[in-house]
Amino acid sequence: MGVVAERKDIETVYLGNFSWATANEIAGELEEAGVFWWAKNPGAITRVLFAEFGVRLFVDRSRLDEARSIAARLVTEAESS
């Protein structure tokens, strides 16, 4: 996943925690749709203390419904493969 430039004019909200592969697909679709997003990977301490794995995605609050639809479709496709 690419680095996303900081945007002070957009408020982001949590979209979900996804496997790296699924997060990468979602990010690509978000970019195609013009939805601002950013990702956070868990650090070593978080993985050990909280057993947290995967990528947390955050998206523009004003486009959350659209981002949820994209994510839901891709998660469903990934699970059915």
C-alpha angles and dihedrals in degrees: 000000000000128000113264120216117242114262120195094182095063127071112211130205134194114273099178150281115279140171113267093254094049092044089052091052092047091049090053092052092046090053091049089052092048094244114151112233143162134191137217125198117207115255125234094264093049091051092050101040100036102022088232116164134168134045124299112217125203125191142187106287092223091058098041096117092052091046091050090053091051092047094046092051094049094044090051091049091049092050093049094051 
